[in-house]
């Protein structure tokens, strides 16, 4: 899984969701407010997602937040897990 690369990343303001399309055809979707580092960001900041040259990371330069695709896929970074 770790060699999957992000090819498109978008913020869908209406739903507060980040979507990431991977080169494998998989699409990741998660609510931005589930990521602690993104909670205080405004809609404009959330919409400015950059994909790293390797395709292995997402970056929001204005708010200095980095998420790794392998980490999101492993549940190690990105959306926080809800306690059951």
Secondary structure, 3 states (H helix, E strand, C coil): CCCCCEEEEEEECCCCEEEEEECCCCEEEEEHHHCHHHCCCCHHHHHCCEECCCCCEEEECCCCEEEEHHHHHHCCCCCCCCCC
